[in-house]
Amino acid sequence: MAESMKGMKRSHRCGEVTEQEIGKEVTLMGWVQKSRNKGGIIFVDLRDRSGIMQLIFENGTIDEAGFEKAAKLRSEYVIAVRGIVGRRAGAVNEKLATGTMEVRVSYLRILAEAETPPFPVEEDSKTRDDVRLKYRYLDLRRPDLQRNMILRSEVAYLTREFFHKEGFLELETPMLGKSTPEGARDYLVPSRVHPGSFYALPQSPQLFKQLLMCSGYDRYIQLARCFRDEDLRADRQPEFTQIDMELSFVDVEDVIDVNERFLQYLFKHALGVDIPLPIPRMTWIDAMNRFGSDKPDVRFGMELVDVSDVVKDSEFPVFRNALAKKDGSVRGINVKGQGDMGRKQIDKLVEMARGSGAGGLAWIQLKTDGTVKASFAKFMTEEQQNALIKAMGGEKGDLLLFAADRNKIVWNVLGQLRLHFRDELGLVRKDDFHFLWIVEFPLLEWSDEENRFMAMHHPFTMPMEEDWDKIDSDPGSVRAKAYDITLNGFEVGGGSVRIHQDDIQEKMFEVLGFTKERAWEQFSFLLTAFKYGVPPHAGLAYGLDRLVMLMAQADSIRDVIAFPKVKDASDLMTEAPAPVEDKQLEELGIRVPENE
Amino acid sequence: MAESMKGMKRSHRCGEVTEQEIGKEVTLMGWVQKSRNKGGIIFVDLRDRSGIMQLIFENGTIDEAGFEKAAKLRSEYVIAVRGIVGRRAGAVNEKLATGTMEVRVSYLRILAEAETPPFPVEEDSKTRDDVRLKYRYLDLRRPDLQRNMILRSEVAYLTREFFHKEGFLELETPMLGKSTPEGARDYLVPSRVHPGSFYALPQSPQLFKQLLMCSGYDRYIQLARCFRDEDLRADRQPEFTQIDMELSFVDVEDVIDVNERFLQYLFKHALGVDIPLPIPRMTWIDAMNRFGSDKPDVRFGMELVDVSDVVKDSEFPVFRNALAKKDGSVRGINVKGQGDMGRKQIDKLVEMARGSGAGGLAWIQLKTDGTVKASFAKFMTEEQQNALIKAMGGEKGDLLLFAADRNKIVWNVLGQLRLHFRDELGLVRKDDFHFLWIVEFPLLEWSDEENRFMAMHHPFTMPMEEDWDKIDSDPGSVRAKAYDITLNGFEVGGGSVRIHQDDIQEKMFEVLGFTKERAWEQFSFLLTAFKYGVPPHAGLAYGLDRLVMLMAQADSIRDVIAFPKVKDASDLMTEAPAPVEDKQLEELGIRVPENE
């Protein structure tokens, strides 16, 4: 039987009782974490979101009826108690902030009983994911998930606080928008009033925030829910949250400046971590050449070395073929201390390289016993091989791995292997936060599939002034005023300065192979808006889920989202999506052949 | 030709230049509000979101090329200028914060030209709504809309600031949820991965926020986007924003306390308006009896008077029939000073009453010339009529209006007429903010249509302890722990204490005519969650759009939403909703017979 709390008022949360309260009466409410009877005294750990307080029920302090009630308490019962705070008679629990104290209870109410939960509410649960997600409301009681959610709430708050002080306005943009043919797949919403027409849920508020700049709002921010109907990976969700911003009358430096100060503010106040400014910057081409990634984890070395020149005279067909290709190269990484690796493990690395798009992986083992073994030994003179080892800084005990192909593939293969060894060899710590700006991205990216240049960022991205004269002669070499902010090997945000000049915009559409008609069809209201006076503007958006995941040192964004979906985009708790009533579909004028 | 702002950095927003800057150089950027050449000097009003600054272009201060460029400026051009702040040589403009100053420009760049906009960017536009909504990005440049949007941003910020200090966590709940058969019509989102299944966009985060309480998050807040696919009225939008909250271990007084302090904080910091606490409270039955509304505007009198007893012996069939009905009554309002109203106007009032559900409207005119005219004169003795006038406090010059029917209709008719006269006679001021709590709502509402009791708030609303023993004998008389917060005749928020005891919940479902199976089918995961230890909890949600509308003294919520939709739920700017490509529908496994 559940009791009401009529006449009782909580005085503290469990974890917020301090030694100042010793000797005083408190009223606490929460969940029974555990309960045990030891020599006629009942000990209960009472839990709420702030922590745990030990309760003592003893005959004499509490009346007989109360003691009997206490004897019935089981895990996850919800109770309210009144009692006096005292120093612990027993051993101090140093893990708890309240570990020196206990509350001797004089009055108890059971606010709600609880069945035995399907899994224990405890830190670092070993229960299967799908069971925990089905009972997400119980999973969310676990202290580690509670810390994550509280951190997320704090991050959102600090973000708003910082940008509010900086003169940003939080403006809401529509969720029921219009589908655009380019980009990822939209989630659609059938219109009842206009049968056959659909809204689309936003993939980002991109167009709206640019319109707000046209409207003179100057500085906009929004923590915006966004949607993409793509097949999910471990770090993707069908709905996700962006810290989305746009600024008028600014250039790259202004965006970087305010965001560096933001990140410093955020990490200081949310985590007590100092982010020294300025945050280092690396050009896109340096990031690719040195780390094989546009979001390099620079907390450890193992940098890529371009050995194209060193091997250019070797007979090894793989190297020769690669160097004959446009944008072909041979590059290597030196994995220190792994020279004695067994053949099976090396084979696995070769498999991984194939998975990353390479034809294979060449290697040299510099064993600790002084012997040298190379996968391509027969194609190279000893002199050539020694030159290669030297170029790689190879020493006894090292494993040298080489990829040879077009740059794009070489970078990807070695970049992936680098991350593999980072995790395998434990080269970094999760609480070592290292931000890095990636700048000077290429404006365009050649698409073999479409046989044309595509915008690397989006078609409104401003080219760098110093490269603009090459837009006809060598469009692939034009760099953009685009920037990504990376953290520990993850892209946590990105953006660009937008084109506000109609002549540059027209040229961009031309280079992208858009006819004027197509450009207008697709971006009509934005291009119309631009005709009436558009200010120079630039923006940036962070993936909030991923940022919080890294800050929380969690393994998955599912651990920082209260009610996440699984890989098939379903919610195991509510069982959404689900069939609906025929009447609902009739009203919308749509049919589902599947169900007929 | 648009120029870049390379090498220029804005020093101030226009409206943020103060007299401290006189004699100093500033760099301003913004839109040309207007431009005129007067005796060889060009005067330009430069506008940004902060205000307007007058610019002076004069040969000698600016070079010839610059002056020529300035001569080309037209409305809505975007420019950047450098110049020295000075005192105005001409007349001071007292309407502007910067009206004593001007900037003598030494350097000008045209950042973007502008075509002549389809309507002028000016305060209180007289342009047709549909034109303004099509060019919403221009409409949003108008200073009055900018003030509204800035206020909205400020309200959202202050809300988060207040509740953050109070220990609330902002937690995000899913947008892609599950359709529930009760309530308003859902917007549906077809699932691609599960053809034939649908997500529903949330009508509110109700279930999720109750689950978060079950999970121990203690105090939750969210500025949550919600969706209802209903036919739109002037103050409805298909998507709207709620300030949504839920608290654990609380009763009615706790919710009211924190929200009163919130409203005081909000109005003080957003508007400089003092809301004295405590906010008055009125029971639902008093609100209906005195004002004919559960969201009464109490800023003026004209209260309803129950004259059932006074007229019970009259021969007037309308009165007799009404009093013979269950819950029947005769009530009146006294419209001071309207006794000489013409017959046509009175007929209009009768029409209005019919529109509110009445069979008609009875009236007595107490003309200023001393004559008395009553619509039911022939059914009443002079004595009876005088008693009635006396009961109504009728004096020379008053108009007495009477409705006779079941209470529900009588309340509605007179409540509506009261508001009609408020607006007609200008009895209130928009900047006179008067909050009022409505409490002790009925738990249940009889539905003739369904022939059963329905939950007035929702089926988890807690009954008042003192009435619970009447749940079987007289369920209609049981009051609920539900509360609305009203402002100037609008409901701006509402909520309730939730049932957390399974026996009370079961009884509620029984009274509502839910079988146990049906209750479980509909609320399965919430009822399951409740089995594992649910705390007492309560919540409240504000309609943010309406609250900001009232604070901004705007006439429509469209004036406080950046990109609103019109009555047919379409967006005139983006033209959403719109047909999509066949491929998109194929992927979703749905067909649109309309389009085939």
Chai-1 contact restraints between the chains, C-beta under 6 A:
chainA,res_idxA,chainB,res_idxB,connection_type,confidence,min_distance_angstrom,max_distance_angstrom,comment,restraint_id
A,A2,B,Q501,contact,1.0,0.0,6.0,A-B,restraint_1
A,M5,B,P536,contact,1.0,0.0,6.0,A-B,restraint_2
A,R10,B,F249,contact,1.0,0.0,6.0,A-B,restraint_3
A,M29,B,F249,contact,1.0,0.0,6.0,A-B,restraint_4
A,W31,B,G533,contact,1.0,0.0,6.0,A-B,restraint_5
A,R49,B,G216,contact,1.0,0.0,6.0,A-B,restraint_6
A,R49,B,Y217,contact,1.0,0.0,6.0,A-B,restraint_7
A,R49,B,D218,contact,1.0,0.0,6.0,A-B,restraint_8
A,E76,B,Y532,contact,1.0,0.0,6.0,A-B,restraint_9
A,E76,B,G533,contact,1.0,0.0,6.0,A-B,restraint_10
A,V78,B,G533,contact,1.0,0.0,6.0,A-B,restraint_11
A,V78,B,P535,contact,1.0,0.0,6.0,A-B,restraint_12
A,L111,B,P536,contact,1.0,0.0,6.0,A-B,restraint_13
A,A112,B,H500,contact,1.0,0.0,6.0,A-B,restraint_14
A,A112,B,G533,contact,1.0,0.0,6.0,A-B,restraint_15
A,A112,B,V534,contact,1.0,0.0,6.0,A-B,restraint_16
A,A114,B,Y532,contact,1.0,0.0,6.0,A-B,restraint_17
A,A114,B,G533,contact,1.0,0.0,6.0,A-B,restraint_18
A,E115,B,K531,contact,1.0,0.0,6.0,A-B,restraint_19
A,P117,B,Y532,contact,1.0,0.0,6.0,A-B,restraint_20
A,Y137,B,L211,contact,1.0,0.0,6.0,A-B,restraint_21
A,Y137,B,C214,contact,1.0,0.0,6.0,A-B,restraint_22
A,Y137,B,S215,contact,1.0,0.0,6.0,A-B,restraint_23
A,Y137,B,A529,contact,1.0,0.0,6.0,A-B,restraint_24
A,L138,B,Y532,contact,1.0,0.0,6.0,A-B,restraint_25
A,L140,B,S215,contact,1.0,0.0,6.0,A-B,restraint_26
A,R141,B,S215,contact,1.0,0.0,6.0,A-B,restraint_27
A,R141,B,G216,contact,1.0,0.0,6.0,A-B,restraint_28
A,S153,B,L169,contact,1.0,0.0,6.0,A-B,restraint_29
A,S153,B,E170,contact,1.0,0.0,6.0,A-B,restraint_30
A,A156,B,E170,contact,1.0,0.0,6.0,A-B,restraint_31
A,Y157,B,H164,contact,1.0,0.0,6.0,A-B,restraint_32
A,H164,B,Y157,contact,1.0,0.0,6.0,A-B,restraint_33
A,L169,B,S153,contact,1.0,0.0,6.0,A-B,restraint_34
A,E170,B,S153,contact,1.0,0.0,6.0,A-B,restraint_35
A,E170,B,A156,contact,1.0,0.0,6.0,A-B,restraint_36
A,L171,B,A562,contact,1.0,0.0,6.0,A-B,restraint_37
A,P174,B,F563,contact,1.0,0.0,6.0,A-B,restraint_38
A,M175,B,R225,contact,1.0,0.0,6.0,A-B,restraint_39
A,M175,B,E239,contact,1.0,0.0,6.0,A-B,restraint_40
A,L176,B,E239,contact,1.0,0.0,6.0,A-B,restraint_41
A,G177,B,A576,contact,1.0,0.0,6.0,A-B,restraint_42
A,K178,B,T574,contact,1.0,0.0,6.0,A-B,restraint_43
A,K178,B,A576,contact,1.0,0.0,6.0,A-B,restraint_44
A,K178,B,A578,contact,1.0,0.0,6.0,A-B,restraint_45
A,S179,B,V580,contact,1.0,0.0,6.0,A-B,restraint_46
A,Y187,B,V189,contact,1.0,0.0,6.0,A-B,restraint_47
A,V189,B,Y187,contact,1.0,0.0,6.0,A-B,restraint_48
A,V189,B,V189,contact,1.0,0.0,6.0,A-B,restraint_49
A,S191,B,P577,contact,1.0,0.0,6.0,A-B,restraint_50
A,R192,B,D229,contact,1.0,0.0,6.0,A-B,restraint_51
A,V193,B,D568,contact,1.0,0.0,6.0,A-B,restraint_52
A,V193,B,A569,contact,1.0,0.0,6.0,A-B,restraint_53
A,H194,B,P577,contact,1.0,0.0,6.0,A-B,restraint_54
A,P195,B,E594,contact,1.0,0.0,6.0,A-B,restraint_55
A,G196,B,P579,contact,1.0,0.0,6.0,A-B,restraint_56
A,G196,B,V592,contact,1.0,0.0,6.0,A-B,restraint_57
A,G196,B,E594,contact,1.0,0.0,6.0,A-B,restraint_58
A,G196,B,N595,contact,1.0,0.0,6.0,A-B,restraint_59
A,S197,B,P577,contact,1.0,0.0,6.0,A-B,restraint_60
A,S197,B,A578,contact,1.0,0.0,6.0,A-B,restraint_61
A,S197,B,P579,contact,1.0,0.0,6.0,A-B,restraint_62
A,F198,B,P577,contact,1.0,0.0,6.0,A-B,restraint_63
A,F198,B,V580,contact,1.0,0.0,6.0,A-B,restraint_64
A,Y199,B,A576,contact,1.0,0.0,6.0,A-B,restraint_65
A,Y199,B,P577,contact,1.0,0.0,6.0,A-B,restraint_66
A,L211,B,Y137,contact,1.0,0.0,6.0,A-B,restraint_67
A,C214,B,Y137,contact,1.0,0.0,6.0,A-B,restraint_68
A,S215,B,Y137,contact,1.0,0.0,6.0,A-B,restraint_69
A,S215,B,L140,contact,1.0,0.0,6.0,A-B,restraint_70
A,S215,B,R141,contact,1.0,0.0,6.0,A-B,restraint_71
A,G216,B,R49,contact,1.0,0.0,6.0,A-B,restraint_72
A,G216,B,R141,contact,1.0,0.0,6.0,A-B,restraint_73
A,Y217,B,R49,contact,1.0,0.0,6.0,A-B,restraint_74
A,D218,B,R49,contact,1.0,0.0,6.0,A-B,restraint_75
A,R225,B,M175,contact,1.0,0.0,6.0,A-B,restraint_76
A,D229,B,R192,contact,1.0,0.0,6.0,A-B,restraint_77
A,E239,B,M175,contact,1.0,0.0,6.0,A-B,restraint_78
A,E239,B,L176,contact,1.0,0.0,6.0,A-B,restraint_79
A,F249,B,R10,contact,1.0,0.0,6.0,A-B,restraint_80
A,F249,B,M29,contact,1.0,0.0,6.0,A-B,restraint_81
A,H500,B,A112,contact,1.0,0.0,6.0,A-B,restraint_82
A,Q501,B,A2,contact,1.0,0.0,6.0,A-B,restraint_83
A,F525,B,M573,contact,1.0,0.0,6.0,A-B,restraint_84
A,F525,B,T574,contact,1.0,0.0,6.0,A-B,restraint_85
A,A529,B,Y137,contact,1.0,0.0,6.0,A-B,restraint_86
A,K531,B,E115,contact,1.0,0.0,6.0,A-B,restraint_87
A,Y532,B,E76,contact,1.0,0.0,6.0,A-B,restraint_88
A,Y532,B,A114,contact,1.0,0.0,6.0,A-B,restraint_89
A,Y532,B,P117,contact,1.0,0.0,6.0,A-B,restraint_90
A,Y532,B,L138,contact,1.0,0.0,6.0,A-B,restraint_91
A,G533,B,W31,contact,1.0,0.0,6.0,A-B,restraint_92
A,G533,B,E76,contact,1.0,0.0,6.0,A-B,restraint_93
A,G533,B,V78,contact,1.0,0.0,6.0,A-B,restraint_94
A,G533,B,A112,contact,1.0,0.0,6.0,A-B,restraint_95
A,G533,B,A114,contact,1.0,0.0,6.0,A-B,restraint_96
A,V534,B,A112,contact,1.0,0.0,6.0,A-B,restraint_97
A,P535,B,V78,contact,1.0,0.0,6.0,A-B,restraint_98
A,P536,B,M5,contact,1.0,0.0,6.0,A-B,restraint_99
A,P536,B,L111,contact,1.0,0.0,6.0,A-B,restraint_100
A,A562,B,L171,contact,1.0,0.0,6.0,A-B,restraint_101
A,F563,B,P174,contact,1.0,0.0,6.0,A-B,restraint_102
A,D568,B,V193,contact,1.0,0.0,6.0,A-B,restraint_103
A,A569,B,V193,contact,1.0,0.0,6.0,A-B,restraint_104
A,M573,B,F525,contact,1.0,0.0,6.0,A-B,restraint_105
A,T574,B,K178,contact,1.0,0.0,6.0,A-B,restraint_106
A,T574,B,F525,contact,1.0,0.0,6.0,A-B,restraint_107
A,A576,B,G177,contact,1.0,0.0,6.0,A-B,restraint_108
A,A576,B,K178,contact,1.0,0.0,6.0,A-B,restraint_109
A,A576,B,Y199,contact,1.0,0.0,6.0,A-B,restraint_110
A,P577,B,S191,contact,1.0,0.0,6.0,A-B,restraint_111
A,P577,B,H194,contact,1.0,0.0,6.0,A-B,restraint_112
A,P577,B,S197,contact,1.0,0.0,6.0,A-B,restraint_113
A,P577,B,F198,contact,1.0,0.0,6.0,A-B,restraint_114
A,P577,B,Y199,contact,1.0,0.0,6.0,A-B,restraint_115
A,A578,B,K178,contact,1.0,0.0,6.0,A-B,restraint_116
A,A578,B,S197,contact,1.0,0.0,6.0,A-B,restraint_117
A,P579,B,G196,contact,1.0,0.0,6.0,A-B,restraint_118
A,P579,B,S197,contact,1.0,0.0,6.0,A-B,restraint_119
A,V580,B,S179,contact,1.0,0.0,6.0,A-B,restraint_120
A,V580,B,F198,contact,1.0,0.0,6.0,A-B,restraint_121
A,G589,B,E594,contact,1.0,0.0,6.0,A-B,restraint_122
A,I590,B,I590,contact,1.0,0.0,6.0,A-B,restraint_123
A,I590,B,V592,contact,1.0,0.0,6.0,A-B,restraint_124
A,R591,B,R591,contact,1.0,0.0,6.0,A-B,restraint_125
A,V592,B,G196,contact,1.0,0.0,6.0,A-B,restraint_126
A,V592,B,I590,contact,1.0,0.0,6.0,A-B,restraint_127
A,E594,B,P195,contact,1.0,0.0,6.0,A-B,restraint_128
A,E594,B,G196,contact,1.0,0.0,6.0,A-B,restraint_129
A,E594,B,G589,contact,1.0,0.0,6.0,A-B,restraint_130
A,N595,B,G196,contact,1.0,0.0,6.0,A-B,restraint_131
